[in-house]
Structures are given as structure tokens and as C-alpha cells.
């Protein structure tokens, strides 16, 4: 999701600040994300420093939860919104009280398949898929994949675990 958001934002001229894990391969991951359109790539430890002097963002997308969500929320502008669509840390999202009172930061959840899709109209879904497919066909939206034979499905799943990747986010495609 993150890599797609970076590319779609860049296509619209929207700058993005991207927070990645400070693990092996962080330099390569940062370089790759910048090559697909990321404006700023930082780690949680450098987030505050790397955002100093930048306009505060109005929107933050959170797929991690826990302490990471709190640190990202602290960077938001007044009336900024934190949208959570995942919980990889398996920890609750916590917003400090001063952000709610003095900055009027809002927190929302987003569930594509369980909430948005069933409540959206056919025309909305058609428009979204047409736009995404157009970007893919024109090479404006790229998805890094690793093709594996179907019988290696277990290997593909093991390789999707964050601890097994250098952060470059290859998506497994099982070939039949």
C-alpha cells in the first residue's frame, strides 16, 4: 500500500513523508522509495529531525499502530487526520490528549474490503479500478514482484514477513 500511495501522490504533485523501519537495507529502501516519488524518507528515530522546517502534513496514513502511530500523529498539522488501515505492531493506536485538545487531530480507521467496498457505488469502484489500471498500463504505477511456482507458496509466505526482507517490499506472485 505504501509504495502505491507514494506513486499516486507523486502523480498528483503531492509531497509525501515516508517512515520506514531502521533495519538492514534502510539506505537501499530509502533510495528506492525516492526513485518512485517519495519526497522525504526517514526512520522513526529521525522523524522529528527530518520533518523540522517542513510544513506539517494534513494527513498521515498508518499501517503500523502502537508507538509509531503516536509519533506520526505528533507531526500532523492542526486539524490533521491520522488514518489507520493496518496494525502490524499489534499494539493499539494511542493519540496523546494534547493533540486532541490543542491541535484537534482526528483519528479514523479505513477498511477497504469490509467497509468501503460494500458501501461504495459501482460507478465509484469502476472509476477507481479504471484509474489504477491506466496508471499500471502506462508504467506510472509499478509493483515490485517476485514470481514463484505455485508449489513454493509456503516460501512465498515466509518471504513476506518483515523480518525476512531488506525492506524493499517485493510482492510474491504465484505462477500456476
C-alpha positions in Angstrom: 0.0 0.0 0.0 2.8 2.4 0.9 4.6 2.2 -2.4 1.3 2.7 -4.3 0.5 5.7 -2.2 3.9 7.2 -2.8 3.5 6.8 -6.6 -0.1 8.0 -6.7 0.7 11.1 -4.6 3.7 11.9 -6.8 1.4 11.7 -9.9 -0.8 14.3 -8.3 2.0 16.6 -7.2 1.5 15.8 -3.5 4.6 15.6 -1.4 5.0 12.6 1.0 7.0 11.9 4.1 7.6 8.2 4.5 8.7 6.5 7.7 10.4 3.1 7.3 12.0 0.6 9.7 15.5 1.3 10.8 16.7 -2.1 9.8 19.2 -3.7 7.4 18.8 -2.3 4.0 17.4 1.1 5.1 19.7 3.1 2.7 18.6 0.9 -0.3 15.0 1.1 0.7 15.1 4.9 1.1 16.8 5.2 -2.3 14.2 3.0 -3.9 11.3 4.9 -2.4 12.7 8.2 -3.5 13.1 6.8 -7.0 9.4 6.1 -7.2 8.4 9.5 -5.9 8.8 9.8 -2.2 9.7 13.4 -1.1 11.2 12.5 2.2 12.2 9.1 3.6 13.1 8.8 7.3 13.1 6.4 10.2 11.1 6.7 13.4 14.3 7.7 15.2 14.9 10.6 12.8 11.3 11.6 12.1 11.2 14.7 14.2 14.6 16.0 13.0 13.9 15.2 9.3 10.5 17.0 9.5 11.8 20.1 11.1 11.3 23.1 8.9 8.8 21.3 6.7 5.1 22.2 6.6 3.1 20.0 8.9 1.1 17.3 7.0 -2.6 17.4 6.9 -2.9 13.6 6.5 -1.0 10.6 7.9 -1.6 7.0 6.8 -0.8 4.4 9.5 -0.3 0.7 8.9 1.7 0.0 12.0 -0.1 1.3 15.1 1.4 1.5 18.6 4.2 4.0 19.3 4.8 4.6 15.6 1.3 5.9 15.1 1.7 8.3 18.1 5.0 9.7 16.8 3.5 10.2 13.3 0.4 11.9 14.8 2.6 14.4 16.6 3.8 15.6 13.2 0.3 16.5 12.0 -0.9 20.0 11.3 -3.8 21.5 13.3 -6.9 19.6 12.4 -4.8 16.9 10.7 -6.1 13.4 10.3 -4.5 10.1 11.1 -6.0 7.2 9.1 -5.2 3.7 10.3 -5.5 0.9 7.8 -3.4 -1.7 9.4 -1.9 -2.8 12.7 1.4 -4.5 12.0 2.7 -3.7 15.5 -0.3 -5.4 17.0 -0.4 -2.6 19.5 -3.3 -0.1 20.0 -3.2 3.4 18.4 -2.8 6.0 21.1 -3.2 9.7 20.5 -1.9 12.0 23.3 -4.6 14.2 24.8 -2.8 17.5 23.9 -3.1 16.6 20.2 -6.8 16.0 20.6 -7.4 19.2 22.5 -5.0 21.8 21.2 -4.4 20.6 17.6 -7.8 19.0 17.1 -6.1 15.9 15.5 -8.6 13.3 14.3 -8.1 9.6 14.1 -10.1 7.4 11.7 -10.0 3.8 10.5 -10.2 2.6 6.9 -11.2 -0.9 5.9 -11.3 -1.3 2.1 -12.9 -4.7 1.7 -15.2 -4.7 4.8 -16.5 -1.1 4.9 -15.6 1.0 1.8 -16.2 -1.6 -0.9 -19.6 -2.8 0.3 -20.8 0.8 0.9 -19.5 2.3 -2.4 -21.4 2.6 -5.6 -20.5 0.6 -8.7 -19.5 3.8 -10.5 -17.0 4.7 -7.7 -15.4 1.3 -7.9 -15.3 1.3 -11.7 -13.7 4.8 -11.7 -11.1 3.7 -9.1 -10.1 0.5 -10.9 -10.0 2.2 -14.3 -7.7 4.9 -12.9 -5.4 2.4 -11.3 -5.3 0.1 -14.3 -4.5 3.1 -16.5 -1.5 4.1 -14.3 -0.3 0.4 -14.4 -0.6 0.2 -18.2 1.3 3.5 -18.7 4.0 2.4 -16.3 3.2 5.2 -13.9 2.4 2.7 -11.1 4.8 -0.1 -10.5 4.6 -3.1 -8.2 7.8 -4.9 -7.5 7.1 -8.6 -7.6 8.9 -11.9 -7.2 7.4 -14.7 -9.3 7.4 -18.2 -7.8 5.9 -21.5 -8.9 2.7 -22.3 -7.1 4.3 -25.3 -5.2 6.6 -22.7 -3.5 3.6 -21.0 -1.8 5.0 -21.6 1.7 8.3 -20.0 0.7 6.4 -17.0 -0.7 4.5 -16.5 2.5 7.7 -16.8 4.6 9.4 -14.2 2.4 6.5 -11.7 3.0 7.3 -11.5 6.8 9.0 -8.2 7.5 11.9 -9.9 9.3 12.8 -11.8 6.1 13.0 -8.8 3.8 15.6 -6.0 3.4 12.6 -3.6 3.3 12.2 -3.4 -0.5 8.7 -4.9 -0.3 8.7 -7.5 -3.1 5.2 -9.0 -3.5 5.0 -12.7 -4.3 3.1 -13.7 -7.4 2.4 -17.4 -7.5 2.5 -18.9 -11.0 0.1 -21.7 -11.9 
